[in-house]
Amino acid sequence: MQNESAIAHFAARLSFETDVSDVAADLAAGTPGLVVVDSRSHESWDQGHIEGAVHLPTREIAASAEAMVAKDATVVTYCWGPGCNGATRAALEFAKLGYRVKEMIGGFEYWAREGFPVETASGVTRRPVDALTAPISGAVCAC
């Protein structure tokens, strides 16, 4: 019984969560129908965001999602990072509207720390990879 519960638990998590490496791979592959949504404030968005993301703060999702995101999209939400549940709140709002949705664990913090492209008004930059979050060699962690 315990194994069945554990299997159900972890399978459910993988159905509704993704990580920054998987999102980066999906974006690089041009996965059809994938829409990455930054649910942070306008000030946070301006500070830096995932290149190609849609900016839709959580408080605006109910009113604006259907005009900005195709109903058949797979939505991936993110906020600041592991210490913030904003992406969870945003994912809940999309789920209430009937979207397929996943939360990107690690958020913008781990996106930047793993050296993926960050877009600002000044252009696209990359931070050096943080050895505490990803292999500095650029190889994938293969986890």
N, C-alpha and C positions, 0 to 999 in steps of 0.2 A: 504493500500500500504506500509506504513512504516513497519508494522509487517512482511510482506512478504519479504521486503528487509533485515530486521534484521535476519530473519530466514535463508535466503540464505547466508548472510554474515557469521553468526556463524557456519552454517553447513559446509561451505567451509573451514573455519579455522580448524574445527575439522577433516576435510578430509586430511589436509596437515600439521597439527601440533600435537604433542604429548608432554607429560611432563615426567619428570624423574621418577615419581612414576609408571606411566603406562609402561614405558620402562623397569623398574626394574621388574615389575610384568610379563611382556611378556618374559623377559629373564629367570626369575625363572621358568616360566611355559614351557619353551622350545618351544615357538611359532615357528612353522615351517616357514622357509623362511625369518626370520627376520635377517637383517644384520645391525649392528650399526657401523657407520663410523665416526671416529674422523678426522676432516678436518684440524686440527691444524698443526703447524710446527713439525719437528722432535724433537726439543728441548722441546717443550711443551708436546709432547707425552711421552718423557722420564721422564718428571717431574711427570707424573701420567695420567692415562687414565682409561676408563671403562674396567673392566675385560671382555675379549672376543671380544672387539671392533676390527675393522679393521682400520689400519692407512692408510689414503689416503688423503694427503693434497689437498686442493681445486685445486691448480695449476696443479696437476697430474691426476685429475679425468678423463678428456677427453681422455688422452692417456692410462690410466691404469685400469679404472673401469671394463671394460669387461673381463679383464684377472683375476681380483681379486674378482668380485662380480657377482654371477649368475644373468642372465637377468630377471629371474622370481622372484627375491628376492623383499622383501619390505625393502627398505633402510631407515634408520633413521640417519640423520646427526646431529652432534653436534660440537660446538666450545667452546670457553671459557665460555660465559655466556650471560646474558641479555644485556650487554653493547657492545656486539660484533655481527656483522651480518655475520660472517664467515659461520655459519651453513646454513644460507639462501642462500649464494652464492654457497655453496656445493650442497644444495638441487636443486638449479637451474641447475647446471651442470649435475646432475643425471637425472633430468627431461628432459633436452635436449637430453640425450642418450636413452630416452624412459623407464626409470625405474619408478616403483611406489616408491614414496619418501615422507617422512615426516621430518619435522624439530623438533628436541627435544628442546622445549623452556626451558629456565633455564640453558641449557648447562652443561658443566663440573662443573662449580661453584656450581650449585644447586644439582647436583649429589653428590658431595662431602659433601656439607652442610647438605644434608638429610641423611647422614650416609651410603650411599651405597658403595660397595667395589670399591676401587681404586687400580689399579695395577701399580707397578713401577718395576725397575730392582731388587729392594730389596724384592719384593713379594707383597702380597695383604694386604692392610690395610683398616681400616674404621675409619673415624673421628667421634667424638661424634655428635649427631644430634643437629643442630642449632634450637633452639626453635622459631626462626623467620621464619623458612621455613617448619617445620614439627612437629608433636606432638612428644615430647621427650619420651613419653611412649612406642613408637614403634608401636602404633596403626596407622592404615591408617587414613588419614584426611576425607575420605568418601565424597570428593567433586566431 
